Amino acid sequence: FLDGPGPVILGRDPRSSGIMMREGVISSLLATGHDVVDLGVVSTPVIQHSIRRLDARGGISIGASHNAAEWNALKFFGPRGTYLSSAEASELLDIYHLKKFQFEEWQKLGKLRTDETAIDCYLDDLAAAFDLQRLSRYRVLVDSTNGTSALILRRMNERFASQFILINEPLEGRAFAHEPSTTRKMAEMQLAPPVRCVGADAGFLFDIDSDRVAFCTETGEAASEEMVLVLLADSFLEQGPGRIVITNVSTTALLEDVAAQYGGQVVRVAVGRHSAIDALSGYRPEQIAVAGEGTGAVMMPQFRFVYDGIASMLAILSLMDRRGQSLSELLSRYPEYSILKGKIPLETHLIPNMFQDIEERFPDGRLDHTDGLRIDWPGRWVHVRVSQTEPLVRVICEQRGEPPRQLFDQVMDIVRSYTS
């Protein structure tokens, strides 16, 4: 798939299977004549920044982000440090399935080297975008979930006198301190209780890969994972010049309210990072205010194609600083939306009948088939889709004001009826 000069950048998260996968990935790349720069245990955003810095041909991240320790995966990046587009991902899979591998003779095998400067260089990029010295006045509790954020934030404390108080800090490959999901429920259980005890101005919780983040306020109240993108959309729409927010059809409708305040537009696409990259490529950089998901994964205009939880945290602290408000004060400005999320195992061959059944049960709503089935009514919506990473059907339902419990339960019951 790769063409032209330049090395391939490689990094991994601390999962125990990552060591095994690293050996296979390096061997394969060397065998096809590519030089490899191994960054060791680093976050995916660090890999993406390094691809640009080293003028690399592409990169591979070994890690499974918010999934449990037994999972692992490969993430592929192009020469700008970007996730592959849908077309590029399809081409890569075609090469894999057709086994069109271009092995080299022994004289032309690639070379392997390591780079231990990647985290510091990444911090240099962050320091160019954020006033880290000024932000160091905030006392911030961080749950690293035994992942890569600890490596970055320890170094940030050393270099910029930041006040990040780390819990669940040691790297761990087999038994994470808790499930590494960046949800409100997880932040409420693991992060919120100690925030007030340590007198923190905010608390942030990262997945293993540091590309997603959840947070709680200085009062110890956990916020919905949807609010990361909402806060950053508010911040970057206010600053301009971008007026477009790109997100998926599963993300909160509160984004439309925020965008309307600034004459902005929300562009909704299918769930998945390939879809977001496809959408981003259709606009000039200055048109985009922010892009992301309601999972705590956000891409900002300074780093257009990088989902980066660390940068998202710094952007939220910067918003607090610029407006002179606490996190709880920032959140109090928004109208209340309530979102419910569920998941159910379901066999693939039952999916078409299930979607047809749901459509027939709710004929009065506006249908959207961008990704699975979304049905909209004034002030509420429900979205049913098949997961791209697990054998599950996901159901997401939102309503302005009170939780849409009746609608959510109705749809969940329909989906469950296809599991027996």
C-alpha positions, 0 to 999 in steps of 0.5 A: 500500500505504501509508495515512495520514500520515508520510514514507517512510524510504529508505536504501541500501548502497554497491552501484553499482546502488543509486544508480540504484535510489534515483532510481527509488524516490524518483520513484515515492514522490513521484509517489504523494504520499509525502514521502521522507526519504533517509538516504543510505548506511546499514545496514538496522537504521539505517533501521528505527530511523529509521522509529520515531524519525521516526514514519514510515509505512514504509521501503525499504532498497535492498541485497542484504545477504550477496549478491555486488556484482551483486545488489540488492533492495528491502526493505520495512518497515511503520510500526513499522520491521518487515518486512512480514508474509506477508499484507502482502507478498502484498498489496504484490505484488498491488498491483504486479502489478495496477498499482493505483498511486495517482498524484497531480496535480502540486500534491500531489506528495511532498517530498524531504529528507535526514537526516544524523543517523540513525547518531548517533540509532541509536547513542543507541538502542544506548547505551540498551540496552548499556553502551558505555563499559564495553564499550570496554575490549574490543579488537575486530577487525572485517571490514566487507567494504566495507559499512555497518558501517564507518560505524557503528563509526568513529562509535562509536570517536569517541563512546564511545572504543571499540576497534574495529579495522577492516579492509576498511573503505572503502565499495565498490560494485563489487568487495568485498574478499571474498564478503560472506557471514557463514559460518564458512568466510569468517570462517576465511579473512578474519577469524581469521588477524589476530585473534591478530596484533592481540591482539584479544579477539574478531573479527567479520565483517559482511555489506554491510548489517550485519544479519548477523554471524559471529565468531571467538574471541580464539584465532583460531578461527572459530565456526559462524554458527549460534553467534550465535543460540545465544550470544544465546539463552543470554544472554537466556534467562538474563536473562529474562523471555522463555522463547521462542526463535523460529527456522527449521527449518534452524537448529541443534538446539543451541538446544533444549539451551540452551532446556531449561536455562532451561525455555524453548521453541524455536518453529520456522517456515519459513525467511524473515523474513516467517515470523519476523515472523508468529510474533513477532506471535503472542506478547506482547513479554515472552514472547520471549527472542530470534528469529533464523536460523542465518545470523548474523541475530538479533532481540533483545527490545530491538529486537524486529523488527530483525535487527541484526549490530551489536547482536548483536556488542554483546550477545555482548561484554556476555555476555563481560563479565557472565560474566567469560569469553572467547569461547573459554570461552563456546563450550567450555560447549556440546555439540558439534554438526556441521552441513553445508550445500550448495546445488545449482541445480535447475529448479522443475518437478523439485522435487515428484519430488525431495521424493517420492524423498527421503521414500521413501529415508528412511522411518524418519525423522520428516517435517516439511513446514513448509518443503520437507522436513525429516527427523529422527532421534534426534541428527540431521536433514536439511533440503531446501528451495528457496531464496527468493532464488536458483534453488537447492536447499539441503541442511542436515544436522546431527548431535550429535558427528561431522559427518553426512557419509554422510547429507549425501552421500546426500541431495546425490546424490539432489538432483544426480540431478535436475539432469541 
